[in-house]
Amino acid sequence: MLQNLVLAIEAALLAGEEILKIYNKDFSIEIKDDKSPLTEADLASNEIIVKKLQETNIPIISEENKTIDFETRKTWSQCWIVDPIDGTKEFIKKNGEFTVNIALVENGSTKLGVIYVPVSQELYYTNVDQTKAYKTIISAQDSAIESLLFKAEDEINKAESNTSEIKVVGSRSHMNDDTLQFVESLKTNGKDVEIVSKGSSLKFCLVAEGKAHVYPRFAPTMEWDTAAGQAICEAVGLTVIDQETKKSMVYNRENLLNNYFLVTSNG
């Protein structure tokens, strides 16, 4: 499992390096069938990650790959779930709030997660048994990457839950009535509520590293948007609850579109 984790980190770092080359110049933008934007950076990142992860012989679900039929996917005990650039809208806006997401899933549950922020070189990742998560500044230029991982001072922890102030993560692009109603429900319980806005999977990271308490998502997401973030959140003792099943979100489903979900503390 350590080999898989290191490989995923290397893939994210190499992809991040290539993404920044494109980010720092003029780039073309296409509109996909689902009306979401696509840049040459999405495709370049995907190519790098897929090539690297293919070394594991574990199948890959990626936003930029052709979706494989569920009749095939349901036979997989393991798979990688990849978003080559999560937050393409943030990439286009050049605000730096975009990430590379890579997760390993086994029988529907996340086993490890990697989120890399190319602009800041912040790497969020789990350990191999998903019991701890870390935040390390690192780039593809660093040598002996494995020696830079798992340092005690880089370990991240969720926020204390017994507080009168609740920081709620909101989206840069998707704040809506359902989210605002959720915020109001917290206020009626006597909590002071502060909204913390972020793009991409950085919303998961904010909660995982204790800079926010809860992340309600009442807008569409896909499995590749959430798998790595869920792995990191669960590693610090948070839950990512499907709002329809009331259970932890599972992956490699027939429909890769997620239900609404809530990231919150067990405590």
C-alpha positions, -999 to +999 in steps of 0.1 A: +000+000+000+029+024+007+041+019-028+007+028-041+006+059-019+040+071-030+031+065-066-001+085-063+018+114-047+045+113-074+017+114-101+000+144-084+033+163-081+043+157-118+008+166-129+009+198-108+042+208-124+027+205-159-005+223-148+015+253-137+033+255-170+000+259-187-015+281-159+012+306-163+005+312-200-025+317-222-045+285-226-074+273-246-108+266-230-135+242-244-170+235-231-179+199-225-213+183-231-222+188-195-214+226-199-184+224-176-151+239-189-121+219-201-086+232-206-054+217-221-042+215-185-070+190-176-059+168-204-022+171-198-026+163-161-048+134-168-023+119-192+005+121-167-015+107-138-030+078-158+004+068-172+019+068-137-010+049-120-011+023-148+021+009-132-001-005-104-024-025-128-053-011-108-081+003-130-088+040-131-119+061-130-111+097-141-131+127-150-113+130-183-114+093-193-142+077-211-166+063-185-163+025-183-196+005-183-208-005-148-210-042-159-172-040-161-166-017-131-187-037-107-162-066-109-134-043-096-124-049-060-100-019-063-098+012-084-082+046-086-105+077-087-089+107-102-097+144-109-068+158-129-079+193-120-106+198-095-117+234-097-112+241-134-133+273-130-109+284-103-080+275-127-095+297-154-100+325-129-064+321-119-072+324-081-050+294-072-078+274-056-076+242-077-063+208-069-052+174-082-073+146-066-062+110-064-079+083-043-076+045-040-109+028-034-114-008-023-149-024-023-165+010-024-145+025+005-116+049+003-082+035+014-059+064+007-062+100-006-039+126-021-048+162-028-022+185-043-024+223-046+000+232-075+001+269-068+010+267-031+027+233-034+006+220-004+002+183-004-026+167+017-025+130+021-034+101+043-011+074+057-015+039+043-042+027+067-061+060+066-058+067+103-038+099+100-036+128+075-008+152+067-001+185+050+034+189+035+049+215+013+065+196-016+071+198-053+081+174-081+116+190-079+122+176-044+143+145-044+137+115-021+100+123-018+093+094+006+118+109+031+097+141+033+064+123+042+047+114+075+065+140+097+048+145+131+048+182+127+029+179+094+000+159+109-034+176+107-063+173+130-100+183+129-113+212+150-128+209+184-165+204+181-176+217+215-175+253+206-201+281+203-188+292+170-192+270+139-172+277+107-191+264+077-173+258+044-191+272+014-183+270-022-169+299-043-193+288-071-222+269-055-236+287-025-274+282-028-306+283-008-302+248+007-268+258+021-281+290+034-310+272+051-285+248+067-266+277+081-298+292+095-306+259+112-273+261+130-280+296+142-314+285+156-294+261+178-276+290+193-244+288+173-225+317+159-218+308+123-190+320+101-189+311+064-155+301+050-154+301+012-131+280-009-129+264-043-124+228-053-115+199-028-098+225-006-132+226+012-125+191+025-090+201+035-102+231+055-123+208+077-097+182+079-070+206+092-094+222+117-099+255+099-136+248+097-161+225+114-186+214+088-190+213+050-225+209+037-228+202+000-262+207-015-251+209-052-240+183-077-206+166-074-191+135-090-171+107-074-138+122-086-146+155-068-150+138-034-131+105-031-097+120-021-112+146+002-133+119+019-102+098+025-084+127+041-114+137+062-120+102+075-084+098+084-087+126+109-120+112+124-146+131+103-175+116+085-187+122+050-224+113+051-246+107+020-277+127+028-300+102+012-286+069+027-274+086+059-243+064+056-207+071+045-205+078+008-193+048-012-176+047-046-175+030-079-213+031-080-234+025-111-242+063-111-210+083-105-231+114-096-230+119-058-260+126-037-258+157-015-235+151+015-223+165+048-188+165+062-189+168+100-172+156+132-181+124+150-176+142+182 
